[in-house]
Amino acid sequence: MKKTVLVSGGAGFIGSHVTVELIEAGYDVVVADNMSNCDKTCFEGVKKITGKDLKFNLVDFCDMEAVNKLFSENRIDAVIHFAAFKAVGESVAKPVMYYKNNLESFLNVLEAASGHGCHNILFSSSATVYGEPDAVPVTEKSPRKPATSPYGNTKQMCEDILQDTVKATKGSDGEIKGILLRYFNPIGAHPSALIGELPRGVPNNLVPFITQTAIGKRECLSIFGNDYPTPDGTCLRDYIDIVDLAKAHVSAVGRMLEGKMKEDCEVFNIGTGRPLSVLELVNAFEKVNNLKLNYKFAPRRAGDVTAIWADPTLANTEMGWKATRTIEETLEAAWKWEKHLAGYENV
Ligand code: UD1
């Protein structure tokens, strides 16, 4: 029988790509989102890509009654939880809003899952939990550093909440098993250009800022800092293609549902293992898309770490997952998506 996966926050950037990959891998997917930070664009895109007449569930995961209803109406085998706020700067300005939303929604999911006999929870964590690492690349055993923002803190707290819940429910009817995926820098878009990132207002993240500058929505990209102790002076990150990232979720869910987990709560880094500087990324974008980007060097951005990239060996060997898309393919897809948003024909 087909297994059913609930994707909370399924209309968002990562959630929509994960929904596509789950459907293509043969799962039934229940998509739920409160639409607080997206519109129907990506959900409609998912239906077009998969050819599936998916039902959309308008659910606020902070509303326990609505979450219980979702679990009562659907026989859910696993949950992938994305429903959360994600802007670092905003979280510093509005900590209560961030803690309330990100913690309450996750607690409700855990309580409802445990109460409805759904044993498998996958949580979307972040490389932000490693802070400024002592050594790179980071493995899952690298220490977590104190969070520098309420956003980062909610990721650490949700990781701990899941670990504690797994321990506490072991052997009970409401047993929960967990997987924490720590994403590095997810970028790009589906090659169809039917789904992608939809930042509200001025983008905080690098790639949406680049594509919006290239299309003329922003005048100039500021590269934050060229005096870092790195080969070209700009920060190093591990940019992971959104479709590769989505496929990691299919591997992780399969591992849970097929009883292949070696521990009751497992942690995996989801990255390429390849560090890229901001300047290298900008140059690659220009080259593959055959355009010139207006950019300038600007002072460092507060809170940025110098260099972080993943050691993805565990995910490669244990989950059988590996990033396969090249940075060129990824940046081509990101540009195609921006052109699609701008209404260009035949992108
Ligand atoms: C950020 C968050 C991280 C979150 C991730 C989600 C911070 C400190 N970290 O990661 O917690 O999980 O987004 O994708 O905000 N850059 C520029 N100009 C720009 C924008 C960015 O030079 O206009 C540089 C940054 O200085 C950084 C790199 O590009 O070196 C990547 O930045 P960004 O895309 O914002 O991701 P992170 O800061 O790595």
Residues whose N, C-alpha, C, O or C-beta is under 5 A from the ligand:
A	BS01	UD1	V88 S126 T128 F184 N185 P186 N204 N205 L206 V207 F209 S222 I223 F224 C235 V278 R301 G303 D304
